[in-house]
Amino acid sequence: MEIVVYERDQDISYSGCGLPYFIGGQVSDADMLHPRDPKWFADRYNIDIRTRHEVTGVDHEARTVSVRNLASGAQFTDSYDTLVLATGARSIIPPLPGVDLPGVFALRNVRDALAIHAWLDTRRPGQAVVVGSGFIGLEVVEQLVERGIAVTLVERLPQVLPALDADMAFRVEEALLKHGVDVRVGATVTAVDGTDAVACVTLDSGEQVDAGLVILAVGVRPNVELARQLGAELGPSGAIQVDASMRTSVPDVFAVGDCAESFSVITGGSLWRPLGSTANKMGRIAGEVISGGTLEHRGILGTGILRVFDQGVAYTGLTEAEARAQGFDTVVVHNLKPAHAAYLDGPQLVIKAVADRATGRLLGAQAIGPEGADKRIDVLATAITFGARAEDLFHLDLAYSPPFATTKDPVHYTGMALDTAIRGRAPLVTPAELDALLAAGEPVQIVDVRSAKDYAKSHVPGAVHLPLKELRRRLAELDPARPTVAYCNSGVSGNAGQNVLLAYGFADVANLSGGNNNYQTHRRERRAHKALSGKDQL
């Protein structure tokens, strides 16, 4: 085949995900992020790649594209039999006063990264503002802090990292605060101020925040101008609608990567997640089909992972909020376990998992911790892809050795807790659900089965302290007719207390998901939300 690629940028085949680490200095040379140039592809694969060439129009009836050479200004047409749109996405630049000032950047390609790197080296700003707390925003925040720059993170939503449920996102916010980041959620930048260069930003509260550098990371939109011109159908997300072979609605026109829409493995509905992993799959499928193959796209879960200082943050499938919005009757567990054997100082890993009560099917998971989030989210993503139910997780034959895991892995525990809750043997209640019950005046009695030392440190308000070893002989202190919630530090002993109460005739007993540790994080989140909104949430 004769293959011609037109690229209006200067660089090809670069790692967009690596750009923040070049800014921070972990990648010493930008060339490491784009090691293959047009000559490499021409020599090895006979592919004609023409950079700094922009396709300005398409005439599908004539099977031609109009091209402008951005270096010379020359314009010409080229013909095709098959057209592939891999036009990607573009950064959203909010229409703010002062957004064009020197020192204000978006980060989408290698040229952007080089410009930011040069600004840092020449101007040496002491303070920076990052607008937006998605992947790129958080990774840039981390790298700027590593360079010794004071960073203010501004996010218009009431939580960072909108891809997570709020209760898990708050753990990310605490990690940012721990490392000195000034986090402003529920805030909006209304103007960028400065004379010859950026000096500060103005927030919707009227406050001005000093900044010698501003990074706009508010998101991206699919680049679909050529697709619109062709009359290709767009999906609900605004990206190009394609079938399983990456074909658009226009004959002999394909679309791949960030400009193309995918679909959910779980619901079958449209799903747009502009990730490099998905783009690579789409490209391979289109190339296979164009050259006579039958490979098909099987959908995505939207699996993602990033590092926020010392924490790995990962997610896959539906969040609790998304699952409920899709009409699922959700069962939720917060699983707090060491990533590997505790006697080898295994750090805590938090897994939140969501399942469908009616079918037991696993719907989604989120994992946060300094170790092991990547491994567990990939296991869970694989399980969800193949339609696993919660009960199936316990039966997975996972690798175990004390430096790497626990004998019952956190994935096993996640499945066990979800399965017993789904079957009604050991119901779970989340901290938010418990607060809602109490706020509604439900006569819930709360039983803390931990030691006196742990109880004294912190406990759920209104909890009765009945240590597990004393629970059986002190049952008379509880009312078996009232709904009861038992809890420990993280869930295991709470489940044991729950089993004791159920065995002795208590009809309605739930275990607090994630125990007191999770509840106290929930209370900190509610206090933060109260301070943000000015409303009493507790």
C-alpha positions as CSV (number, residue, x, y, z in Angstrom):
1,M,0.0,0.0,0.0
2,E,1.0,3.6,-0.6
3,I,0.7,5.3,2.9
4,V,0.8,9.0,3.3
5,V,0.4,10.7,6.7
6,Y,-0.2,14.5,7.0
7,E,0.6,16.0,10.4
8,R,0.2,19.7,11.1
9,D,2.5,19.5,14.2
10,Q,6.2,19.2,14.1
11,D,6.6,16.0,16.1
12,I,5.2,12.5,15.6
13,S,4.7,9.4,17.6
14,Y,5.4,11.2,20.9
15,S,4.4,10.2,24.4
16,G,1.9,12.8,25.5
17,C,1.7,11.1,28.9
18,G,5.4,11.7,29.5
19,L,5.3,15.5,28.9
20,P,4.7,16.4,32.6
21,Y,7.8,14.4,33.6
22,F,10.0,16.4,31.1
23,I,8.7,19.6,32.7
24,G,9.7,18.3,36.1
25,G,13.1,17.0,35.0
26,Q,12.5,13.3,35.4
27,V,12.9,13.0,31.7
28,S,16.1,14.8,30.9
29,D,15.6,15.3,27.1
30,A,12.4,15.9,25.2
31,D,13.8,13.8,22.3
32,M,13.3,10.7,24.6
33,L,9.6,11.3,24.3
34,H,9.5,11.2,20.4
35,P,12.4,8.9,19.4
36,R,11.0,8.1,15.9
37,D,11.0,10.8,13.2
38,P,9.5,10.6,9.6
39,K,12.8,9.3,8.2
40,W,12.7,6.3,10.6
41,F,9.2,5.4,9.3
42,A,10.2,6.0,5.7
43,D,13.3,3.8,5.9
44,R,11.8,1.0,7.9
45,Y,8.1,0.9,6.6
46,N,8.1,3.0,3.4
47,I,5.6,5.4,5.0
48,D,5.6,9.0,3.8
49,I,5.0,11.2,6.8
50,R,4.8,14.9,6.1
51,T,4.9,17.1,9.2
52,R,3.9,20.8,9.3
53,H,1.3,19.9,6.7
54,E,-2.3,20.7,7.5
55,V,-5.3,19.1,5.8
56,T,-7.7,22.0,5.4
57,G,-10.5,20.2,3.5
58,V,-11.8,17.0,2.1
59,D,-13.8,16.3,-1.1
60,H,-15.0,12.8,-0.6
61,E,-16.8,12.6,-4.0
62,A,-13.5,13.3,-5.7
63,R,-11.5,11.4,-3.0
64,T,-9.1,14.3,-2.5
65,V,-7.7,16.2,0.4
66,S,-6.6,19.9,0.3
67,V,-3.3,20.4,2.1
68,R,-1.3,23.4,3.2
69,N,2.4,23.3,3.7
70,L,2.7,25.4,6.9
71,A,6.4,26.0,6.3
72,S,6.1,27.4,2.8
73,G,2.4,28.3,2.6
74,A,2.0,26.3,-0.6
75,Q,-1.3,24.5,-1.1
76,F,-2.0,21.4,-3.1
77,T,-4.4,18.4,-3.3
78,D,-3.8,14.7,-2.8
79,S,-6.0,11.8,-3.7
80,Y,-6.9,8.8,-1.6
81,D,-8.7,5.5,-1.8
82,T,-9.1,5.2,2.0
83,L,-9.0,8.1,4.5
84,V,-8.2,7.7,8.2
85,L,-9.0,10.6,10.6
86,A,-6.5,10.5,13.5
87,T,-6.9,14.2,14.3
88,G,-6.9,13.7,18.1
89,A,-8.2,16.2,20.6
90,R,-7.3,19.8,21.4
91,S,-6.9,21.6,24.7
92,I,-9.8,23.6,26.0
93,I,-8.7,27.2,26.4
94,P,-11.3,29.1,28.4
95,P,-12.1,32.6,27.0
96,L,-10.6,34.5,30.0
97,P,-9.2,38.1,30.0
98,G,-5.4,37.8,29.9
99,V,-5.3,34.2,28.8
100,D,-2.9,35.2,26.0
101,L,-0.3,36.6,28.4
102,P,3.2,35.2,28.3
103,G,3.5,32.6,31.0
104,V,0.1,31.0,30.4
105,F,0.3,27.6,28.8
106,A,-1.7,24.5,27.9
107,L,0.1,21.2,27.7
108,R,-0.9,19.0,24.7
109,N,2.3,18.3,22.7
110,V,6.1,18.4,22.8
111,R,6.2,22.1,21.7
112,D,4.0,23.0,24.6
113,A,6.3,21.1,27.0
114,L,9.4,22.7,25.6
115,A,7.9,26.2,26.0
116,I,6.9,25.5,29.6
117,H,10.4,24.0,30.3
118,A,12.1,27.1,28.8
119,W,9.9,29.5,30.8
120,L,10.7,27.7,34.0
121,D,14.5,27.8,33.3
122,T,14.5,31.5,32.3
123,R,11.9,33.0,34.5
124,R,12.3,30.7,37.5
125,P,8.8,31.5,38.9
126,G,8.3,30.8,42.6
127,Q,4.5,30.4,42.4
128,A,2.3,28.7,39.8
129,V,-1.4,28.1,39.3
130,V,-2.7,25.0,37.7
131,V,-6.3,25.1,36.5
132,G,-8.0,21.7,36.3
133,S,-7.4,18.5,38.3
134,G,-7.6,15.8,35.7
135,F,-4.6,13.6,34.8
136,I,-2.4,16.3,33.2
137,G,-3.3,18.9,35.9
138,L,-2.3,16.6,38.8
139,E,0.8,15.3,37.1
140,V,2.0,18.8,36.4
141,V,1.2,19.8,40.0
142,E,3.4,17.0,41.2
143,Q,6.3,17.9,38.9
144,L,6.2,21.6,39.7
145,V,6.3,20.9,43.4
146,E,9.2,18.6,42.8
147,R,11.0,21.6,41.2
148,G,10.4,23.7,44.4
149,I,7.5,25.8,43.1
150,A,4.6,26.7,45.3
151,V,1.5,25.5,43.5
152,T,-2.2,26.5,43.8
153,L,-4.6,24.0,42.1
154,V,-7.9,25.5,41.0
155,E,-10.8,23.1,40.2
156,R,-14.3,24.4,39.5
157,L,-16.0,21.1,40.7
158,P,-16.3,20.4,44.4
159,Q,-13.6,17.6,44.2
160,V,-10.3,16.9,42.5
161,L,-10.0,14.2,39.9
162,P,-13.6,14.1,38.7
163,A,-13.1,10.5,37.3
164,L,-13.4,9.2,40.9
165,D,-16.2,9.1,43.4
166,A,-16.0,12.1,45.8
167,D,-15.1,9.9,48.8
168,M,-12.1,8.5,47.0
169,A,-11.1,11.8,45.4
170,F,-10.9,13.3,48.8
171,R,-8.0,11.0,49.6
172,V,-6.2,12.4,46.6
173,E,-6.9,15.9,47.8
174,E,-5.4,15.0,51.2
175,A,-2.3,13.7,49.4
176,L,-2.0,17.0,47.6
177,L,-2.4,19.0,50.8
178,K,0.2,16.8,52.6
179,H,2.7,17.9,50.0
180,G,2.0,21.6,50.3
181,V,-0.4,22.2,47.4
182,D,-2.9,24.9,47.9
183,V,-6.1,23.1,46.7
184,R,-9.1,25.3,45.7
185,V,-12.0,23.1,44.8
186,G,-15.3,24.8,43.9
187,A,-13.4,27.7,42.6
188,T,-13.2,29.3,39.1
189,V,-10.5,31.5,37.5
190,T,-12.2,34.6,36.1
191,A,-9.2,36.4,34.8
192,V,-5.4,36.2,34.3
193,D,-3.6,39.4,35.2
194,G,-0.3,40.9,34.4
195,T,1.4,43.5,32.3
196,D,4.2,42.0,30.1
197,A,3.6,38.5,31.6
198,V,1.3,36.7,33.9
199,A,1.5,37.9,37.5
200,C,-1.6,36.5,39.2
201,V,-5.0,35.1,38.5
202,T,-8.4,36.3,39.9
203,L,-10.8,33.8,41.3
204,D,-14.6,34.0,41.3
205,S,-14.4,35.0,45.0
206,G,-12.5,38.1,44.0
207,E,-9.3,36.8,45.5
208,Q,-6.1,37.2,43.5
209,V,-3.5,34.4,43.6
210,D,0.1,35.2,42.7
211,A,1.5,33.2,39.8
212,G,4.5,33.5,37.6
213,L,3.2,30.5,35.6
214,V,-0.3,29.3,34.7
215,I,-1.1,25.9,33.3
216,L,-4.5,25.4,31.8
217,A,-5.5,21.8,32.2
218,V,-9.3,22.1,32.1
219,G,-9.7,19.3,29.6
220,V,-9.8,18.5,25.9
221,R,-12.3,18.3,23.1
222,P,-12.3,15.9,20.1
223,N,-11.0,17.5,17.0
224,V,-13.8,16.8,14.5
225,E,-13.8,19.7,12.1
226,L,-12.8,17.5,9.1
227,A,-15.3,14.9,10.1
228,R,-18.1,17.5,10.2
229,Q,-17.1,18.7,6.7
230,L,-17.3,15.1,5.5
231,G,-20.8,14.7,7.0
232,A,-19.6,11.9,9.3
233,E,-22.0,11.3,12.2
234,L,-20.8,12.3,15.6
235,G,-21.7,10.5,18.8
236,P,-23.3,11.8,22.0
237,S,-19.9,12.8,23.3
238,G,-19.2,15.0,20.3
239,A,-16.5,12.6,19.0
240,I,-16.7,10.8,15.7
241,Q,-19.1,7.8,15.7
242,V,-17.4,4.6,14.5
243,D,-18.4,0.9,14.3
244,A,-16.3,-2.0,15.7
245,S,-14.0,-1.8,12.6
246,M,-13.4,1.9,13.2
247,R,-15.4,2.9,10.1
248,T,-17.3,6.2,10.2
249,S,-20.7,6.7,8.6
250,V,-18.9,7.9,5.4
251,P,-17.7,5.0,3.1
252,D,-14.0,4.3,3.2
253,V,-13.4,6.8,5.9
254,F,-12.1,5.6,9.3
255,A,-11.5,7.4,12.6
256,V,-9.2,6.4,15.4
257,G,-7.7,7.8,18.6
258,D,-8.9,10.8,20.6
259,C,-11.2,12.0,17.8
260,A,-13.2,8.8,17.8
261,E,-15.9,7.6,20.2
262,S,-15.8,4.2,21.8
263,F,-18.4,2.3,23.8
264,S,-18.7,0.8,27.3
265,V,-18.0,-2.8,27.9
266,I,-20.5,-2.7,30.8
267,T,-23.5,-0.9,29.3
268,G,-22.8,-0.9,25.6
269,G,-23.4,2.8,25.6
270,S,-21.2,5.5,24.0
271,L,-18.1,6.3,25.9
272,W,-15.3,8.8,25.2
273,R,-12.1,8.5,27.2
274,P,-9.1,10.1,25.4
275,L,-6.4,7.7,26.5
276,G,-3.3,6.6,24.7
277,S,-4.0,2.9,25.4
278,T,-7.4,3.2,23.6
279,A,-5.9,5.2,20.7
280,N,-3.3,2.5,20.1
281,K,-5.9,-0.3,20.0
282,M,-8.0,1.7,17.6
283,G,-5.1,2.4,15.3
284,R,-4.2,-1.3,15.1
285,I,-7.8,-2.3,14.4
286,A,-8.2,0.2,11.6
287,G,-4.9,-0.8,10.0
288,E,-5.8,-4.5,10.2
289,V,-9.3,-3.9,8.6
290,I,-7.9,-1.6,5.9
291,S,-5.4,-4.3,4.9
292,G,-8.0,-7.0,4.7
293,G,-8.3,-8.3,8.3
294,T,-11.3,-8.7,10.5
295,L,-10.2,-7.4,13.9
296,E,-12.9,-5.6,15.9
297,H,-13.0,-3.2,18.8
298,R,-14.6,-4.7,21.9
299,G,-15.2,-1.5,23.9
300,I,-13.4,0.0,26.9
301,L,-13.9,0.5,30.6
302,G,-12.1,3.8,30.8
303,T,-9.3,2.3,33.0
304,G,-6.8,4.9,34.1
305,I,-4.0,5.4,36.6
306,L,-1.7,8.2,37.7
307,R,0.8,9.0,40.4
308,V,0.1,11.8,42.8
309,F,3.3,12.1,44.8
310,D,3.6,8.9,46.8
311,Q,0.1,7.6,45.9
312,G,-0.9,5.5,43.0
313,V,-4.5,6.4,41.9
314,A,-6.3,4.0,39.6
315,Y,-9.8,3.3,38.5
316,T,-11.8,1.2,36.0
317,G,-15.4,0.8,35.0
318,L,-18.3,2.7,36.6
319,T,-18.1,4.8,39.7
320,E,-20.8,4.4,42.3
321,A,-22.4,7.6,41.1
322,E,-22.3,6.5,37.4
323,A,-23.7,3.1,38.3
324,R,-26.6,4.6,40.1
325,A,-27.2,7.0,37.3
326,Q,-27.3,4.0,34.9
327,G,-30.1,2.4,37.0
328,F,-28.1,-0.3,38.8
329,D,-29.0,-1.3,42.4
330,T,-25.5,-0.9,43.7
331,V,-23.6,-2.7,46.4
332,V,-20.4,-0.9,47.5
333,V,-17.4,-1.9,49.6
334,H,-14.4,0.0,50.8
335,N,-11.6,-2.4,51.4
336,L,-8.7,-1.2,53.4
337,K,-5.9,-3.7,53.4
338,P,-2.1,-3.8,53.3
339,A,-0.7,-4.1,49.8
340,H,1.6,-6.8,50.9
341,A,2.3,-8.6,54.2
342,A,1.9,-6.3,57.2
343,Y,5.0,-7.8,58.9
344,L,7.0,-6.5,55.9
345,D,5.6,-3.0,56.5
346,G,2.9,-3.4,53.7
347,P,1.4,0.0,53.2
348,Q,-2.3,0.5,53.2
349,L,-4.2,0.1,50.0
350,V,-7.8,1.4,49.7
351,I,-10.1,-0.3,47.1
352,K,-13.6,0.9,46.5
353,A,-15.6,-1.6,44.4
354,V,-19.1,-1.4,43.0
355,A,-21.3,-4.4,42.0
356,D,-24.9,-4.9,40.8
357,R,-27.1,-6.4,43.5
358,A,-29.4,-8.1,41.0
359,T,-26.8,-10.0,39.1
360,G,-23.7,-9.9,41.3
361,R,-21.8,-8.5,38.3
362,L,-18.7,-6.3,39.1
363,L,-19.3,-2.8,37.7
364,G,-16.2,-0.8,38.7
365,A,-13.4,-0.2,41.1
366,Q,-11.1,2.5,42.4
367,A,-7.8,2.0,44.2
368,I,-5.5,4.4,46.0
369,G,-2.2,3.6,47.8
370,P,1.5,4.0,47.7
371,E,1.9,0.4,46.4
372,G,-0.2,-2.1,44.5
373,A,-2.9,0.0,43.0
374,D,-1.8,-0.8,39.5
375,K,-1.7,-4.5,40.0
376,R,-5.2,-4.7,41.6
377,I,-6.9,-2.4,39.2
378,D,-5.6,-4.4,36.3
379,V,-6.9,-7.6,37.8
380,L,-10.3,-6.0,38.4
381,A,-10.4,-4.5,34.9
382,T,-9.7,-7.9,33.5
383,A,-12.4,-9.5,35.6
384,I,-15.0,-6.8,34.6
385,T,-14.1,-7.2,30.9
386,F,-15.0,-10.9,31.1
387,G,-18.2,-10.3,33.0
388,A,-17.1,-11.5,36.4
389,R,-19.4,-11.5,39.4
390,A,-18.2,-10.5,42.8
391,E,-18.1,-14.1,44.0
392,D,-15.7,-14.9,41.2
393,L,-12.9,-12.7,42.6
394,F,-12.4,-15.0,45.6
395,H,-11.7,-17.9,43.3
396,L,-8.9,-16.1,41.3
397,D,-5.6,-17.9,41.6
398,L,-3.5,-14.8,42.3
399,A,0.3,-14.8,43.0
400,Y,1.3,-14.7,46.6
401,S,4.5,-14.0,48.4
402,P,4.9,-11.7,51.5
403,P,6.8,-9.0,49.6
404,F,4.1,-8.8,46.9
405,A,0.7,-9.6,48.4
406,T,-1.2,-11.0,51.4
407,T,-2.4,-14.7,51.5
408,K,-5.9,-13.5,50.7
409,D,-5.2,-10.7,48.4
410,P,-7.1,-7.3,48.6
411,V,-8.8,-8.4,45.4
412,H,-10.0,-11.6,47.2
413,Y,-11.3,-9.6,50.2
414,T,-13.1,-7.2,47.9
415,G,-15.0,-10.1,46.2
416,M,-15.7,-11.8,49.5
417,A,-17.2,-8.6,51.1
418,L,-19.3,-7.8,48.0
419,D,-20.5,-11.3,47.6
420,T,-21.7,-11.8,51.2
421,A,-23.4,-8.4,51.0
422,I,-25.1,-9.2,47.8
423,R,-26.4,-12.5,49.2
424,G,-27.7,-10.7,52.3
425,R,-25.4,-12.7,54.7
426,A,-23.3,-9.7,55.7
427,P,-24.9,-6.4,54.5
428,L,-22.7,-3.3,54.1
429,V,-23.4,0.3,54.8
430,T,-21.2,3.1,53.6
431,P,-20.3,6.1,55.8
432,A,-22.5,8.3,53.6
433,E,-25.4,5.9,53.9
434,L,-25.0,5.7,57.7
435,D,-25.1,9.5,58.0
436,A,-28.2,9.6,55.8
437,L,-29.9,7.1,58.1
438,L,-29.1,9.1,61.2
439,A,-30.1,12.4,59.5
440,A,-33.5,10.8,58.6
441,G,-34.0,9.9,62.3
442,E,-33.7,6.1,61.9
443,P,-33.2,4.4,65.3
444,V,-29.8,3.0,64.4
445,Q,-27.6,1.6,67.1
446,I,-23.9,1.7,66.3
447,V,-21.5,-0.8,67.9
448,D,-17.8,-0.3,68.1
449,V,-16.1,-3.7,68.5
450,R,-12.5,-2.3,68.8
451,S,-10.2,-2.0,71.7
452,A,-10.7,0.8,74.3
453,K,-7.5,2.4,73.0
454,D,-8.7,2.6,69.5
455,Y,-12.1,3.8,70.6
456,A,-10.5,6.6,72.6
457,K,-8.6,7.8,69.6
458,S,-11.7,8.3,67.4
459,H,-15.0,6.7,66.9
460,V,-18.3,7.1,65.1
461,P,-20.4,9.6,67.1
462,G,-23.0,7.9,69.2
463,A,-21.3,4.5,69.0
464,V,-21.6,2.1,71.9
465,H,-18.2,0.6,72.8
466,L,-18.5,-3.2,73.0
467,P,-15.2,-4.9,72.3
468,L,-15.5,-8.0,70.2
469,K,-14.2,-10.3,73.0
470,E,-16.9,-8.9,75.3
471,L,-19.7,-8.7,72.8
472,R,-21.4,-12.1,73.5
473,R,-21.7,-11.5,77.3
474,R,-22.9,-7.9,76.9
475,L,-25.6,-8.4,74.3
476,A,-28.2,-7.3,76.8
477,E,-26.9,-3.8,76.4
478,L,-28.3,-3.7,72.9
479,D,-31.8,-3.9,71.4
480,P,-32.1,-6.7,68.9
481,A,-35.2,-5.1,67.4
482,R,-33.3,-1.9,66.3
483,P,-31.2,-1.7,63.1
484,T,-27.6,-2.1,64.0
485,V,-24.3,-1.1,62.5
486,A,-21.1,-2.8,63.7
487,Y,-17.6,-1.6,62.9
488,C,-13.9,-1.9,63.6
489,N,-10.9,-0.1,62.2
490,S,-11.2,-1.4,58.6
491,G,-13.9,-4.0,58.3
492,V,-12.8,-7.5,59.3
493,S,-13.6,-7.5,63.0
494,G,-16.7,-5.4,62.3
495,N,-17.8,-8.3,60.1
496,A,-17.0,-10.7,62.9
497,G,-19.1,-8.6,65.3
498,Q,-21.9,-8.5,62.7
499,N,-21.9,-12.3,62.5
500,V,-22.1,-12.6,66.3
501,L,-25.2,-10.3,66.4
502,L,-26.9,-12.1,63.5
503,A,-26.3,-15.4,65.2
504,Y,-27.9,-14.2,68.4
505,G,-31.1,-13.1,66.7
506,F,-30.4,-9.5,65.7
507,A,-32.4,-9.2,62.4
508,D,-31.0,-6.1,60.8
509,V,-27.2,-5.8,61.2
510,A,-24.8,-4.1,58.7
511,N,-21.0,-3.8,58.7
512,L,-19.6,-0.3,58.2
513,S,-17.8,-0.3,54.9
514,G,-14.1,0.4,55.5
515,G,-14.6,0.7,59.2
516,N,-13.7,3.7,61.4
517,N,-10.7,4.5,59.2
518,N,-13.0,5.1,56.2
519,Y,-15.6,6.9,58.4
520,Q,-13.1,9.4,59.7
521,T,-11.9,10.1,56.2
522,H,-15.6,10.6,55.3
523,R,-16.0,13.1,58.2
524,R,-13.0,15.0,57.1
525,E,-14.5,15.2,53.6
526,R,-17.8,16.4,55.0
527,R,-16.1,19.1,57.0
528,A,-14.1,20.2,54.0
529,H,-17.4,20.3,52.0
530,K,-19.1,22.2,54.8
531,A,-16.3,24.8,54.8
532,L,-16.6,25.1,51.0
533,S,-20.4,25.4,50.8
534,G,-21.0,27.2,54.1
535,K,-23.7,24.7,54.8
536,D,-24.0,22.3,57.7
537,Q,-23.3,18.8,56.3
538,L,-22.8,16.9,59.5
